[in-house]
Amino acid sequence: MPTYAIVNRSAPMPDLENLRKQAKLILRWHRDRYYPVAAQIRSGLPRYAAMTDAEILAQSFKLGDAQELIARQLGFESWQALKTGLPTMPGHAETVSAKAVIAAAEPQLFVADIKASCDFFEGQLGFAIAFIYGEPPFYAQVKRDGAALNLRCVDGPVIDAALRDREELLSASLTVATPEQIKALFLEFQAAGVTFAQTLRREPWGARDFIVRDPDGNLLLFAGPAE
């Protein structure tokens, strides 16, 4: 259950028919109460800015609202303004042969208990819960700054724990920009009582990193430049 960015402003401008399909997809996600779309609606349409995800998904939401969201994401005030201005925008004629752009990667961690895992990431690693899905919950996403991790509930281990620890098989790698930040992050996690599979150290290839072990044994590498 990945999340999707509907419109990528850096990509060539899509044609109107594709935008209509995107609007219908947003409408369907809202009707299905797909929580990630609520964040897009809140950020794109001012009248939803103060609402929670649940409140947004409980509101009436029509095709015109979805079309307005698409238009605003592309810099237009309305769907009609988009239809008028779209043919004049740079790159519009190139969309048929445009290369797809991968906007992000979201590692997926396998966990035994969604709530316990969310509590760990929120309470000890400083992440925020983007959404929790299912009743009972079986899928969630946590975010901190530019990093997003998807959590998938499973009944049992999907990898041999001894092999994972022996080979240091990582579930995710997360990076910071400066030596000061990687040290500060390590000290933050240390103060929060996080369990480390490896404490902060300098690597021969010019990085400083450490490895956190989550409650399910997943190994999370945090890295930054050494100098």
C-alpha positions, 0 to 999 in steps of 0.5 A: 500500500504505497503512497502516491504524489499525484502531480510532479511539477518537475515532470513535463506537463501531462495532457488534459485526459490524463489529468481527468483520470488523476482527478477521478482517481483522487475521488475514488481514493476519498470515497474509499477512505484512503488516508494518504490522499487526505494529506494531499487534499489538505495541502492543496485546497485551503478550505480543508487546511485546518481539518484532520485526515478523518475529518477530510475523509468524512466531508463531501468531496466531488469530482469538481473538488478533485479537479480543483486540487489537480489544477492548484497542484499545477499552479492554476486557480481552477480547473477551467483556468487549467484547461485554458492555460494548459496548452500554453505551458512548456513541455505540454507537447512532449508528454507522450514520450516523456520519461517517467520520474521516480519521486521517492522510495519508501522502505517497508518494514515487517512488524508483529504489532502495528501499534507497538511499532508506531509507538516506538517510531513516534516515542523514541525515534521522533517520527510522526504517524502519517496514517494507520490503515485497517481494523484491526490495523495492519498497515501504517506509515511513519515520517520524519522530515524527508524520510518515510517508512511503511509498516506491514503487519505479519504473523511471523518473522520473514527473515531468519534473525540469526542470519540478519544479525550476522550479515547486518541485513538492513531494512532501511538506510536513512541519511542526514546532511552533516557530521553535526547532524549524525552525532546529534541524532545518535545522542537524541536516540541514545537519550531516548533509550533506543537499542543499538545494533551498532553505535556511532562510528566512522567508516573507511569510506568516509561516513559516520553511521550507527544502526538501530534495532526496532522492536521487531529486530529490523536494522535501520542504518542512520548515516551522514558524512564523517567530516 
